[in-house]
């Protein structure tokens, strides 16, 4: 990767390519696209929240709200794609494991029919451990935020 690639970023990553980057599969894949990737720095994930999402059947019947823990999972998946694309790990079989979660705050509910935008910033890298700050937004309004860490590992 050249310095100019790092400045201009990477092309958006669509669902088929996301499936090459991370092991998550439906119904546990919570991002549809990752855009605005600047290697080693930041990325924006996007999830169209549909009324047909399986978790809405039980959370909550008659008043569907996306569980906050799944918003954080979507942040972590976006961060994993950022790591894989930054390091070029698509074909190496490496996995990005969630390690810790801090300062999670859920500001507003996320309902079906919206586009959830996941803004992720890599705040620190030390060897195989990366730290991130994430925000979830709907139409520009902050709905969730968290700091979290992940580790790059070989599959067991």
C-alpha positions in Angstrom: 0.0 0.0 0.0 1.4 3.4 -1.0 1.2 6.6 1.0 -1.3 8.0 -1.5 -3.5 4.9 -0.9 -3.5 5.8 2.8 -4.4 9.4 2.1 -7.2 8.7 -0.4 -8.6 5.7 1.3 -10.0 2.4 0.0 -13.1 1.8 -2.2 -16.3 1.0 -0.4 -16.6 -2.6 0.7 -19.9 -4.2 -0.2 -21.6 -7.2 1.5 -19.9 -9.9 -0.7 -16.5 -8.5 0.1 -17.3 -8.1 3.8 -18.0 -11.8 3.9 -14.4 -12.4 2.7 -13.0 -10.1 5.4 -14.9 -11.4 8.5 -16.4 -14.7 9.5 -19.8 -13.4 10.5 -22.8 -14.7 8.5 -26.5 -14.0 8.5 -28.3 -13.6 10.8 -25.3 -12.3 12.8 -23.9 -10.0 10.1 -24.8 -6.5 11.2 -23.2 -4.4 8.4 -24.2 -4.1 4.8 -21.4 -1.9 3.6 -18.2 -0.2 4.8 -17.3 3.1 3.1 -14.9 6.0 3.7 -12.1 3.7 4.7 -8.8 5.4 5.5 -6.4 2.5 6.3 -5.2 2.4 9.9 -7.4 5.4 10.8 -11.1 5.2 10.3 -14.1 3.7 8.5 -17.9 4.1 8.2 -20.1 1.1 8.3 -23.7 1.1 7.1 -26.6 -1.1 8.2 -30.1 -0.7 6.7 -32.4 -1.6 9.6 -35.3 -3.6 8.3 -38.5 -4.6 10.1 -37.7 -8.2 9.1 -34.6 -8.4 11.3 -34.9 -11.5 13.5 -34.2 -9.7 16.7 -37.3 -7.6 16.4 -39.5 -10.6 17.0 -38.5 -10.6 20.7 -37.1 -7.1 21.2 -39.8 -5.9 21.7 -43.1 -7.3 20.3 -45.3 -4.3 19.3 -42.4 -1.8 19.9 -39.4 -3.0 17.9 -36.0 -1.5 19.0 -32.6 -2.7 17.9 -30.7 -4.0 20.9 -27.9 -1.8 22.0 -25.5 -4.7 22.2 -26.1 -5.4 18.5 -25.3 -1.8 17.6 -22.0 -2.3 19.4 -21.5 -5.5 17.5 -22.1 -3.7 14.3 -19.4 -1.2 15.4 -17.0 -4.1 16.1 -17.7 -5.7 12.7 -17.0 -2.4 11.0 -13.7 -2.1 12.9 -12.8 -5.7 12.0 -13.2 -4.8 8.3 -11.0 -1.7 8.8 -8.3 -3.9 10.4 -8.5 -6.5 7.6 -8.4 -4.0 4.8 -5.6 -2.0 6.5 -3.4 -5.0 6.9 -4.4 -6.9 3.8 -5.5 -9.9 5.7 -8.4 -11.0 3.5 -6.6 -14.2 2.3 -4.6 -15.0 5.4 -7.4 -16.5 7.5 -6.7 -14.2 10.4 -9.6 -13.3 12.7 -10.3 -10.1 14.7 -11.6 -10.9 18.2 -13.5 -8.5 20.3 -11.5 -8.0 23.6 -13.1 -5.3 25.7 -15.8 -2.7 25.8 -15.8 0.6 27.7 -17.9 3.7 28.0 -20.9 2.3 26.1 -23.8 4.7 26.0 -27.1 4.3 24.3 -28.6 7.7 23.5 -31.7 7.0 21.4 -33.6 3.9 20.2 -33.0 2.6 16.7 -36.2 1.6 15.0 -36.9 -0.4 11.8 -36.8 1.6 8.6 -33.7 3.6 9.3 -30.1 3.6 8.0 -27.6 3.1 10.9 -24.2 4.7 10.2 -21.3 3.4 12.3 -18.4 5.8 12.5 -15.2 4.0 13.7 -11.9 5.6 14.5 -8.8 3.6 15.4 -7.4 5.3 18.5 -4.4 3.0 19.2 -2.4 0.1 17.7 0.1 -2.0 19.6 1.1 -5.2 17.9 -1.9 -7.4 17.4 -4.2 -5.2 19.6 -6.2 -2.3 18.2 -8.4 0.2 20.2 -11.3 2.0 18.7 -13.9 4.7 19.4 -17.2 4.1 17.7 -20.4 6.1 17.2 -23.7 5.0 15.8 -25.8 7.7 14.1 -29.2 7.8 12.4 -29.8 10.8 10.2 -26.8 12.5 11.9 -28.2 12.0 15.4 -26.0 10.1 17.9 -27.8 7.0 19.0 -24.9 5.0 20.6 -21.2 5.3 21.4 -18.5 3.1 22.8 -14.7 2.5 23.1 -13.6 -1.0 22.5 -10.5 -3.2 21.7 -9.8 -6.1 19.4 -7.0 -8.6 18.8 -5.8 -10.1 15.6 -5.5 -13.9 16.0 -5.1 -17.1 14.0 -8.3 -19.3 14.0 -8.2 -22.0 16.7 
